[in-house]
Amino acid sequence: MSVQTQIPILDLQPQIQTHWEAFNAAFQRVMRSGQFILGPEEKAFEQECAAYLGVKHAIGLNSGTDALYIALRALGIGPGDEVITTPFTFFATAEAISHVGATPVFVDIEEHSFNINPDLIEAAITPRTKAIIPVHLFGRPCDMDRIQAIASKHGLKVVEDCAQSFGATWKGRKTGSMGAFGCYSFFPTKNLSAFGDGGMMTTDDDDLAATARMLRVHGSRKKYFNEVVGYNSRLDELQAAMLRVKLPHIDSWNEARRQVAIRYRDLFQGRDHIVAPEVVDGHVFHQYTIRVKGLDRGAFQSKLTEQGIGTMVYYPVPCHKLKLYQGSHALVSCPVAEQAAAEVLSLPIWPELNVRQQNYLVDVMIHLSSKA
């Protein structure tokens, strides 16, 4: 490969081209039906997702962010309450807690997994704590046994943030099937992705499901008979139809991502300056995120860009360090998350990333890091 080679952090074109006819047929089916909101495609997708994830209820929504809002609302969490979560996540996790008027309580992460550290959760529980939101970051499941045990001991609800972990498993169970709610995003970069925004929440509780379905349509069970202030948050028919095309392939795509991760791990083994993530059971590698040690990450990233290699930093600022939380969280200390934010770099990963592309970008990275 030449230095002109462009390897983006994500390439959706192979997937689109391979399944073009199926996508086109789904599009035509919806357009000819004349039904675009909460129609048969959305209902079928909910049923298919529920079966795949092993839950009683799957509820299509406008986004993964809305799934988090609505989950907290359905659980009755609001002003004066506290919700424990990780600071090393996309802002939507903390934003949802703040949106319902509760206070996010940030607990530091494990260095090896980037996920919330269960050893630190109990110390953060107060009489105002109502829930825990573990985030299965980058597609790696949290230690749900320990988190569920802590929640049960203290009478807390668990809302799983599965925005990056569709199809991931913890000891044989799908993420999103263990908490009171599971919350998913179908943003175009996700492992199971829509052609725009989309989301879903899951639960085994009939009453919670009914409340969530009410909240997604302006707080009404019967049209025009609104009971509470709700949301306009519905997965539209076109997105549902496209997602139905993709759902049967998610396991093979996730396995292909794992194979990419295994190749990375082997290629980076024993290399200075680059710490590769573990490949553990159930991890679906939404992102492949390394730690850059002993290098100027910004300069290193810029040099990779010059060589046509796309990378991203997820996330440069932990939530507890965001300006909007500095008043209430100025004294919060999450040193492991802060260190991760300074070192992480996500590399290209998608199911069709081939060996030749991967060898090229790893060779470039090793060459650049050895010159630092």
DRENKOLGU-497504 format. One record per residue (C-alpha): residue number from 1; x, y, z. Coordinates in steps of 0.02 Angstrom, whole numbers, plus 50000, padded with zeros to 5 digits. Layout:
<NUM <X Y Z>>
...
***
This chain:
<1 <50000 50000 50000>>
<2 <50058 50176 49964>>
<3 <50055 50323 50081>>
<4 <49906 50385 49979>>
<5 <49801 50241 50046>>
<6 <49652 50302 50144>>
<7 <49592 50194 50287>>
<8 <49448 50280 50377>>
<9 <49404 50237 50554>>
<10 <49242 50162 50487>>
<11 <49187 50114 50312>>
<12 <49003 50075 50289>>
<13 <49011 50054 50101>>
<14 <49052 49866 50096>>
<15 <48899 49829 50202>>
<16 <48787 49942 50099>>
<17 <48847 49872 49933>>
<18 <48832 49690 49988>>
<19 <48652 49711 50046>>
<20 <48598 49846 49923>>
<21 <48456 49745 49847>>
<22 <48385 49700 50017>>
<23 <48394 49882 50075>>
<24 <48311 49940 49915>>
<25 <48172 49812 49934>>
<26 <48141 49866 50113>>
<27 <48135 50048 50060>>
<28 <48012 50011 49921>>
<29 <47904 49908 50039>>
<30 <47886 50051 50162>>
<31 <47859 50183 50030>>
<32 <47721 50084 49947>>
<33 <47637 50048 50114>>
<34 <47608 50231 50154>>
<35 <47640 50194 50338>>
<36 <47788 50285 50413>>
<37 <47765 50293 50602>>
<38 <47732 50146 50721>>
<39 <47680 50031 50580>>
<40 <47710 49847 50541>>
<41 <47898 49865 50511>>
<42 <47928 49943 50680>>
<43 <47820 49815 50768>>
<44 <47908 49671 50679>>
<45 <48079 49742 50720>>
<46 <48032 49757 50903>>
<47 <47977 49575 50906>>
<48 <48133 49516 50815>>
<49 <48247 49614 50932>>
<50 <48158 49549 51086>>
<51 <48182 49371 51026>>
<52 <48365 49401 50983>>
<53 <48405 49487 51148>>
<54 <48305 49366 51255>>
<55 <48186 49493 51331>>
<56 <47998 49512 51341>>
<57 <47987 49690 51275>>
<58 <48085 49792 51149>>
<59 <48026 49970 51120>>
<60 <48084 50068 50967>>
<61 <48133 50249 50996>>
<62 <48209 50399 50910>>
<63 <48382 50378 50988>>
<64 <48486 50293 51120>>
<65 <48487 50456 51216>>
<66 <48297 50455 51224>>
<67 <48305 50274 51284>>
<68 <48405 50330 51435>>
<69 <48289 50477 51472>>
<70 <48134 50372 51459>>
<71 <48207 50229 51562>>
<72 <48245 50347 51706>>
<73 <48073 50429 51692>>
<74 <47986 50261 51689>>
<75 <48079 50213 51848>>
<76 <48018 50371 51933>>
<77 <48191 50447 51951>>
<78 <48195 50636 51961>>
<79 <48247 50789 52063>>
<80 <48336 50749 52224>>
<81 <48388 50576 52167>>
<82 <48564 50516 52126>>
<83 <48617 50395 51991>>
<84 <48788 50314 51992>>
<85 <48878 50298 51825>>
<86 <49047 50307 51742>>
<87 <49132 50470 51692>>
<88 <49215 50385 51543>>
<89 <49070 50380 51420>>
<90 <48982 50484 51290>>
<91 <48896 50634 51371>>
<92 <48722 50564 51337>>
<93 <48739 50447 51486>>
<94 <48763 50588 51611>>
<95 <48650 50704 51511>>
<96 <48502 50587 51531>>
<97 <48525 50588 51720>>
<98 <48533 50778 51723>>
<99 <48388 50791 51602>>
<100 <48268 50709 51724>>
<101 <48329 50822 51864>>
<102 <48434 50691 51955>>
<103 <48619 50705 51997>>
<104 <48750 50598 51911>>
<105 <48875 50523 52034>>
<106 <49034 50476 51943>>
<107 <49131 50320 51994>>
<108 <49301 50285 51920>>
<109 <49338 50149 51793>>
<110 <49443 49992 51784>>
<111 <49606 50020 51693>>
<112 <49597 49857 51596>>
<113 <49416 49868 51536>>
<114 <49374 50055 51529>>
<115 <49212 50008 51618>>
<116 <49147 50064 51788>>
<117 <49244 49987 51931>>
<118 <49125 49882 52038>>
<119 <49245 49893 52186>>
<120 <49207 50079 52200>>
<121 <49018 50080 52181>>
<122 <48963 50045 52359>>
<123 <49064 50189 52430>>
<124 <48967 50307 52316>>
<125 <48795 50250 52374>>
<126 <48696 50372 52482>>
<127 <48515 50375 52542>>
<128 <48475 50473 52384>>
<129 <48545 50343 52264>>
<130 <48410 50264 52158>>
<131 <48499 50180 52012>>
<132 <48661 50128 51929>>
<133 <48696 50152 51744>>
<134 <48839 50039 51690>>
<135 <48902 50075 51514>>
<136 <48964 49929 51410>>
<137 <49096 50040 51333>>
<138 <49169 50004 51162>>
<139 <49066 49843 51159>>
<140 <49144 49761 51312>>
<141 <49017 49702 51442>>
<142 <49031 49764 51620>>
<143 <49042 49642 51764>>
<144 <48854 49626 51780>>
<145 <48860 49493 51916>>
<146 <48943 49612 52037>>
<147 <48843 49764 51985>>
<148 <48678 49671 52000>>
<149 <48729 49603 52171>>
<150 <48767 49778 52235>>
<151 <48605 49846 52163>>
<152 <48504 49706 52242>>
<153 <48588 49730 52411>>
<154 <48545 49915 52413>>
<155 <48376 49911 52326>>
<156 <48437 50003 52170>>
<157 <48382 49990 51990>>
<158 <48506 49952 51851>>
<159 <48489 50035 51680>>
<160 <48612 49961 51556>>
<161 <48685 50083 51431>>
<162 <48706 49968 51280>>
<163 <48731 50105 51151>>
<164 <48894 50023 51097>>
<165 <48860 49841 51138>>
<166 <48719 49771 51032>>
<167 <48746 49582 51029>>
<168 <48878 49581 51166>>
<169 <48859 49448 51300>>
<170 <48900 49428 51483>>
<171 <48911 49243 51530>>
<172 <48793 49197 51390>>
<173 <48665 49335 51418>>
<174 <48647 49481 51300>>
<175 <48687 49652 51368>>
<176 <48524 49744 51398>>
<177 <48436 49589 51461>>
<178 <48496 49598 51641>>
<179 <48444 49768 51709>>
<180 <48275 49847 51734>>
<181 <48304 49924 51562>>
<182 <48429 49906 51422>>
<183 <48457 50059 51312>>
<184 <48523 50046 51135>>
<185 <48576 50166 50998>>
<186 <48564 50132 50811>>
<187 <48667 50285 50763>>
<188 <48751 50253 50594>>
<189 <48920 50209 50672>>
<190 <48852 50074 50787>>
<191 <48873 49886 50761>>
<192 <48688 49876 50719>>
<193 <48660 50042 50633>>
<194 <48518 50136 50552>>
<195 <48528 50259 50407>>
<196 <48501 50401 50530>>
<197 <48454 50413 50712>>
<198 <48367 50272 50802>>
<199 <48361 50186 50970>>
<200 <48277 50053 51075>>
<201 <48247 50004 51254>>
<202 <48216 49831 51324>>
<203 <48138 49763 51483>>
<204 <48058 49607 51555>>
<205 <47938 49709 51663>>
<206 <47763 49727 51588>>
<207 <47721 49883 51688>>
<208 <47884 49970 51647>>
<209 <47860 49928 51463>>
<210 <47685 50003 51464>>
<211 <47750 50161 51547>>
<212 <47893 50177 51423>>
<213 <47776 50154 51275>>
<214 <47664 50290 51346>>
<215 <47810 50409 51372>>
<216 <47872 50390 51193>>
<217 <47707 50458 51123>>
<218 <47683 50617 51224>>
<219 <47632 50527 51382>>
<220 <47473 50451 51312>>
<221 <47411 50272 51307>>
<222 <47263 50328 51203>>
<223 <47287 50464 51073>>
<224 <47239 50638 51135>>
<225 <47215 50575 51314>>
<226 <47384 50627 51383>>
<227 <47421 50572 51561>>
<228 <47596 50646 51588>>
<229 <47719 50755 51495>>
<230 <47809 50635 51381>>
<231 <47916 50637 51225>>
<232 <47899 50623 51037>>
<233 <48018 50478 51018>>
<234 <47973 50345 50892>>
<235 <48078 50236 50779>>
<236 <48010 50270 50605>>
<237 <47961 50136 50482>>
<238 <48102 50166 50359>>
<239 <48235 50146 50492>>
<240 <48148 49993 50564>>
<241 <48140 49912 50392>>
<242 <48325 49944 50361>>
<243 <48371 49878 50532>>
<244 <48270 49721 50498>>
<245 <48382 49688 50348>>
<246 <48537 49704 50458>>
<247 <48482 49612 50616>>
<248 <48505 49434 50547>>
<249 <48687 49475 50508>>
<250 <48736 49554 50674>>
<251 <48817 49399 50748>>
<252 <48927 49369 50596>>
<253 <48974 49554 50589>>
<254 <49017 49555 50774>>
<255 <49123 49399 50753>>
<256 <49213 49481 50607>>
<257 <49251 49629 50719>>
<258 <49322 49511 50850>>
<259 <49435 49435 50718>>
<260 <49498 49608 50672>>
<261 <49531 49639 50857>>
<262 <49626 49475 50874>>
<263 <49737 49521 50725>>
<264 <49772 49690 50802>>
<265 <49815 49608 50969>>
<266 <49937 49489 50887>>
<267 <50018 49624 50780>>
<268 <50042 49741 50928>>
<269 <50107 49608 51047>>
<270 <50267 49662 51131>>
<271 <50269 49834 51053>>
<272 <50325 49984 51152>>
<273 <50208 50132 51170>>
<274 <50050 50037 51119>>
<275 <49939 49945 51243>>
<276 <49808 49840 51154>>
<277 <49640 49802 51235>>
<278 <49600 49628 51296>>
<279 <49497 49511 51189>>
<280 <49374 49436 51311>>
<281 <49217 49332 51293>>
<282 <49066 49431 51237>>
<283 <49160 49587 51179>>
<284 <49095 49649 51010>>
<285 <49222 49789 50981>>
<286 <49114 49936 50933>>
<287 <49280 50028 50944>>
<288 <49456 49959 50948>>
<289 <49538 50072 51075>>
<290 <49721 50065 51120>>
<291 <49820 50163 51249>>
<292 <49965 50267 51184>>
<293 <50103 50266 51314>>
<294 <50255 50380 51317>>
<295 <50205 50472 51158>>
<296 <50129 50639 51116>>
<297 <49959 50570 51068>>
<298 <49906 50725 50972>>
<299 <50065 50727 50867>>
<300 <50054 50538 50841>>
<301 <49873 50552 50784>>
<302 <49918 50694 50664>>
<303 <50056 50589 50585>>
<304 <49935 50444 50562>>
<305 <49813 50563 50477>>
<306 <49953 50617 50359>>
<307 <49976 50434 50314>>
<308 <49791 50415 50272>>
<309 <49743 50322 50433>>
<310 <49587 50381 50521>>
<311 <49581 50379 50710>>
<312 <49472 50456 50847>>
<313 <49489 50497 51031>>
<314 <49343 50427 51130>>
<315 <49338 50524 51248>>
<316 <49457 50671 51275>>
<317 <49363 50740 51427>>
<318 <49285 50630 51561>>
<319 <49110 50687 51606>>
<320 <49157 50744 51781>>
<321 <49282 50865 51703>>
<322 <49156 50946 51586>>
<323 <49128 51129 51622>>
<324 <48943 51110 51657>>
<325 <48980 50989 51800>>
<326 <49125 51083 51877>>
<327 <49016 51174 52003>>
<328 <48943 51016 52080>>
<329 <49085 50896 52039>>
<330 <49238 51006 52057>>
<331 <49312 50893 52193>>
<332 <49269 50727 52109>>
<333 <49425 50623 52077>>
<334 <49426 50487 51945>>
<335 <49612 50469 51908>>
<336 <49598 50311 51803>>
<337 <49468 50390 51689>>
<338 <49573 50547 51677>>
<339 <49726 50447 51629>>
<340 <49626 50349 51499>>
<341 <49561 50511 51424>>
<342 <49741 50567 51400>>
<343 <49800 50404 51320>>
<344 <49661 50321 51220>>
<345 <49657 50314 51031>>
<346 <49528 50218 50931>>
<347 <49586 50134 50771>>
<348 <49493 50084 50613>>
<349 <49377 49937 50638>>
<350 <49233 49867 50539>>
<351 <49186 49689 50489>>
<352 <49261 49698 50315>>
<353 <49427 49778 50364>>
<354 <49549 49663 50275>>
<355 <49718 49592 50325>>
<356 <49812 49698 50197>>
<357 <49738 49860 50262>>
<358 <49769 49808 50441>>
<359 <49949 49758 50412>>
<360 <49982 49923 50326>>
<361 <49912 50032 50464>>
<362 <49998 49932 50601>>
<363 <50164 49943 50508>>
<364 <50142 50132 50496>>
<365 <50099 50145 50681>>
<366 <50247 50041 50736>>
<367 <50364 50140 50624>>
<368 <50300 50307 50689>>
<369 <50301 50254 50871>>
<370 <50479 50186 50858>>
<371 <50540 50356 50795>>
<372 <50462 50451 50940>>
***
